[in-house]
Amino acid sequence: MLAVAALGASLLGGVAGAVERGPGYAPPSLDEYLLVGEENGDGDGDGIKETHILRYRDLAGDKVFSMTTDGMLWAWSLEEYGGGTGPEHNYVIRDSDCNGTFDERYSLDEQFHVPECAK
């Protein structure tokens, strides 16, 4: 239950900031990660848990999660344990137009939502 509450805070409660837009950000490699959890969460604040979340962790304590809504994988997140504080080490990337390219990058405390095209 706490994981869902933390996800809700991450998805909807963060301080809105400037999103970084780019030609494409690569999803994190899952080569050394193990699937440690699976849940559904509310990705758009309407009270319905429409977003499927897969959580991964590696031996160093780094965390990754993916978000899928209605069959569309639209976000990845990486949080490195002690790996640095820059956006290349701790971020959420989002596919804003459901074309398969993750074209937005957010810091972990920024607000992001399910893109309209995935609803």
Protein Blocks (a to p, Z undefined) as FASTA:
>chain_A
ZZmmmmmmmmmmpccddddddfbdcdddfklaccfbdcdddfkonopafbccdddddfko
pacddddeehiafbdcdddehiajbfklgccdddfkonopafbdcdfkbccdddfklZZ
